[in-house]
Amino acid sequence: MALAVILLITAITLSPQVGISFSLDAIVRNWQNGASKIVALLQPDWSFFPRTLPPLFETLEMAVIATFVASLVSFPLSLWAARLTNPNRWTRGLVRTLLNVVRSIPDLLYASVLVAMVGVGALPGIIALLLFNIGIIVKMVSENIEANDAGPLEAGRAAGGTQFQINRAIATADALPAFVNQTLYVLELNVRASTVLGLVGAGGLGLLIDAVRTFYRYDQLSLIILEILIVVIVIDTTSDAIRRRLV
């Protein structure tokens, strides 16, 4: 049944009347326009490497700072957003509503507005990533908390503990592995997202990508992409090792 629904939606989406006007003819006619760019991307300009180092370090700084600050803010918010750790539906609803608003705004829009407010550079990128991170971490960690067994928390209430004491002694230990896992995941996302934010002036490699793209230097662009790939692989490998130790 689910497969039939997916096939129906796909057929409607690709139909010329109401869909996206997908056409194989356009691909056949225009594939050569992209072929030359792909060839250039397969030939990195290694002499360009020294020029990429300062923006690369700035991108990493943006990702690390935004992740660190977001982790400090997100953990208490995660406890306030979960039903098991915050029985008060009014404060819980307020936190969830605010976070829904934060998540509904694209990080690129945050960066565009912040660049206009504070100027071009890493600061608007860090703030945009910070908001983006808080929305993701709180949602994922709070849902993990609500999926946990409520028995220990109920035992803490039966013993006369306050909600703050229960959260500190029981809920924090249960939520910590999921919190670390999501924080590491967000760090990886930040490296990639910061390169996109730079396209609107929010610092990092994105500014350099925009510059080389303007002059159609796809050989230099491929080098930047390769560097981002290596950084993401290193972060992913390190994160995986940390996750295994936590489990």
C-alpha positions as CSV (number, residue, x, y, z in Angstrom):
1,M,0.0,0.0,0.0
2,A,2.8,2.4,1.0
3,L,4.7,1.6,-2.2
4,A,1.6,2.3,-4.3
5,V,1.1,5.7,-2.7
6,I,4.8,6.6,-3.3
7,L,4.5,5.5,-7.0
8,L,1.3,7.6,-7.4
9,I,2.9,10.7,-5.8
10,T,5.9,10.2,-8.0
11,A,3.8,9.9,-11.2
12,I,1.8,13.0,-10.3
13,T,5.0,14.9,-9.5
14,L,6.6,14.0,-12.9
15,S,3.5,14.6,-14.9
16,P,3.7,17.7,-17.3
17,Q,0.2,19.0,-16.3
18,V,0.6,19.4,-12.5
19,G,4.2,18.2,-11.8
20,I,7.6,19.7,-12.2
21,S,7.7,19.2,-15.9
22,F,10.6,16.7,-15.8
23,S,12.0,16.1,-19.3
24,L,14.6,13.6,-20.3
25,D,14.9,15.5,-23.6
26,A,16.3,18.5,-21.9
27,I,19.0,16.3,-20.2
28,V,19.9,14.7,-23.5
29,R,20.2,18.1,-25.2
30,N,22.2,19.8,-22.5
31,W,24.3,17.2,-20.9
32,Q,27.4,18.5,-22.7
33,N,27.1,21.8,-20.9
34,G,27.8,20.0,-17.6
35,A,30.3,17.5,-19.0
36,S,33.0,20.2,-19.3
37,K,32.4,21.3,-15.7
38,I,32.7,17.7,-14.5
39,V,36.0,17.3,-16.3
40,A,37.3,20.4,-14.6
41,L,36.1,19.2,-11.3
42,L,38.2,16.0,-11.8
43,Q,41.4,18.1,-12.1
44,P,42.0,19.9,-8.8
45,D,44.3,22.9,-8.9
46,W,46.7,21.9,-6.1
47,S,48.6,25.2,-6.4
48,F,45.5,26.8,-5.0
49,F,45.8,24.9,-1.7
50,P,47.6,27.6,0.4
51,R,44.8,30.1,-0.4
52,T,42.2,27.8,1.0
53,L,43.8,27.3,4.4
54,P,42.6,30.5,6.2
55,P,39.0,30.1,5.1
56,L,39.1,26.4,6.0
57,F,40.3,27.2,9.5
58,E,37.6,29.9,9.8
59,T,35.0,27.3,8.7
60,L,36.2,24.9,11.4
61,E,36.2,27.6,14.0
62,M,32.6,28.6,13.1
63,A,31.5,25.0,13.3
64,V,33.2,24.2,16.7
65,I,32.1,27.5,18.4
66,A,28.5,27.2,17.2
67,T,28.4,23.5,18.3
68,F,29.9,24.2,21.7
69,V,27.6,27.1,22.6
70,A,24.5,25.3,21.2
71,S,25.3,22.3,23.3
72,L,25.4,24.4,26.5
73,V,22.0,26.0,25.6
74,S,20.3,22.9,24.2
75,F,20.7,20.5,27.1
76,P,18.5,22.3,29.6
77,L,16.1,23.2,26.8
78,S,15.8,19.5,26.0
79,L,14.7,18.8,29.5
80,W,12.2,21.6,29.4
81,A,10.8,20.4,26.1
82,A,10.2,16.7,27.1
83,R,7.1,15.6,28.9
84,L,8.9,13.2,31.3
85,T,11.2,15.9,32.5
86,N,8.8,18.8,32.4
87,P,5.3,17.9,33.4
88,N,4.1,21.6,33.2
89,R,2.4,21.7,29.8
90,W,2.4,25.5,29.6
91,T,6.2,25.9,29.9
92,R,6.7,22.8,27.8
93,G,4.4,24.1,25.1
94,L,6.1,27.5,25.1
95,V,9.6,26.0,24.6
96,R,8.3,23.7,21.9
97,T,6.6,26.5,20.1
98,L,9.7,28.8,20.2
99,L,11.8,25.9,18.9
100,N,9.3,25.2,16.1
101,V,9.6,28.8,15.0
102,V,13.4,28.5,15.1
103,R,13.4,25.4,13.0
104,S,11.0,26.7,10.5
105,I,13.4,29.5,9.4
106,P,16.1,28.3,7.0
107,D,19.7,28.8,8.2
108,L,20.5,30.6,5.0
109,L,17.8,33.2,5.8
110,Y,19.2,33.6,9.3
111,A,22.7,34.2,7.8
112,S,21.3,36.7,5.2
113,V,19.6,38.8,7.8
114,L,22.5,38.6,10.3
115,V,25.0,39.7,7.6
116,A,22.9,42.8,7.0
117,M,22.8,43.5,10.7
118,V,26.4,42.8,11.8
119,G,28.3,42.8,8.5
120,V,30.2,40.2,6.5
121,G,32.3,37.7,8.4
122,A,32.2,34.7,10.7
123,L,30.0,36.2,13.4
124,P,26.7,36.1,11.5
125,G,27.6,32.5,10.4
126,I,28.2,31.4,14.0
127,I,24.9,32.9,15.2
128,A,23.0,31.3,12.2
129,L,24.6,27.9,13.0
130,L,23.8,28.3,16.7
131,L,20.1,28.8,16.1
132,F,20.1,26.0,13.6
133,N,21.9,23.7,16.0
134,I,19.6,24.5,19.0
135,G,16.5,23.6,17.0
136,I,18.0,20.2,15.9
137,I,19.6,19.1,19.2
138,V,16.6,20.0,21.4
139,K,14.1,18.2,19.2
140,M,16.1,15.0,18.9
141,V,17.2,14.8,22.5
142,S,13.8,15.7,23.9
143,E,12.2,13.0,21.7
144,N,14.8,10.5,23.0
145,I,14.0,11.5,26.6
146,E,10.3,10.8,26.0
147,A,11.1,7.4,24.5
148,N,13.0,6.4,27.7
149,D,11.4,4.3,30.5
150,A,9.5,6.5,32.8
151,G,9.8,4.1,35.8
152,P,13.0,5.6,37.3
153,L,11.5,9.1,37.1
154,E,8.3,8.0,38.8
155,A,10.3,6.3,41.5
156,G,12.1,9.5,42.1
157,R,8.8,11.4,42.5
158,A,7.5,8.6,44.8
159,A,10.6,9.1,47.0
160,G,9.8,12.8,47.4
161,G,12.3,14.3,45.0
162,T,11.6,17.6,43.2
163,Q,11.6,17.7,39.4
164,F,14.9,19.5,39.4
165,Q,16.5,16.8,41.6
166,I,15.0,14.0,39.5
167,N,16.2,15.6,36.3
168,R,19.7,16.1,37.7
169,A,20.1,12.7,39.3
170,I,18.2,10.4,36.8
171,A,17.2,12.1,33.6
172,T,20.5,13.7,32.9
173,A,22.4,10.4,32.9
174,D,19.8,8.8,30.7
175,A,19.8,11.6,28.2
176,L,23.6,12.2,28.0
177,P,24.4,9.5,25.4
178,A,21.7,10.8,23.0
179,F,22.8,14.4,23.7
180,V,26.5,13.6,22.9
181,N,25.5,11.7,19.8
182,Q,23.3,14.6,18.4
183,T,26.0,17.1,19.3
184,L,28.6,15.2,17.3
185,Y,26.2,14.9,14.4
186,V,25.5,18.6,14.5
187,L,29.2,19.3,14.4
188,E,29.5,17.4,11.1
189,L,26.5,19.3,9.7
190,N,28.0,22.6,10.7
191,V,31.1,22.0,8.6
192,R,29.0,21.6,5.5
193,A,26.4,24.2,6.4
194,S,29.0,26.9,7.1
195,T,30.3,26.6,3.5
196,V,26.8,27.3,2.2
197,L,26.3,30.2,4.6
198,G,29.5,31.8,3.3
199,L,27.8,32.3,0.0
200,V,25.7,35.1,1.5
201,G,28.7,36.6,3.3
202,A,28.7,34.7,6.5
203,G,32.5,33.8,6.4
204,G,34.4,30.6,5.9
205,L,34.9,28.6,2.8
206,G,31.6,29.8,1.3
207,L,33.1,33.2,0.5
208,L,36.0,31.5,-1.4
209,I,33.6,29.2,-3.1
210,D,31.5,32.1,-4.3
211,A,34.7,33.8,-5.6
212,V,36.0,30.9,-7.6
213,R,32.5,30.0,-8.9
214,T,32.1,33.6,-10.2
215,F,35.3,33.1,-12.3
216,Y,34.3,29.6,-13.4
217,R,37.4,28.1,-11.7
218,Y,35.9,24.6,-11.3
219,D,39.4,23.2,-10.8
220,Q,39.8,25.3,-7.7
221,L,36.3,24.5,-6.6
222,S,37.0,20.8,-6.8
223,L,40.0,21.3,-4.4
224,I,37.7,23.0,-1.9
225,I,35.2,20.2,-2.2
226,L,37.9,17.7,-1.6
227,E,39.0,19.5,1.5
228,I,35.5,19.6,2.9
229,L,35.1,15.8,2.1
230,I,38.3,15.0,4.0
231,V,37.3,17.1,7.0
232,V,33.8,15.5,7.1
233,I,35.4,12.0,7.0
234,V,37.7,12.8,9.8
235,I,34.9,14.2,12.0
236,D,32.7,11.3,11.1
237,T,35.4,8.7,12.0
238,T,36.2,10.5,15.3
239,S,32.5,10.8,16.2
240,D,31.9,7.1,15.4
241,A,34.7,6.2,17.8
242,I,33.3,8.3,20.6
243,R,29.8,6.9,20.0
244,R,31.1,3.3,20.3
245,R,32.8,4.2,23.6
246,L,29.5,5.7,24.9
247,V,27.6,2.5,24.0
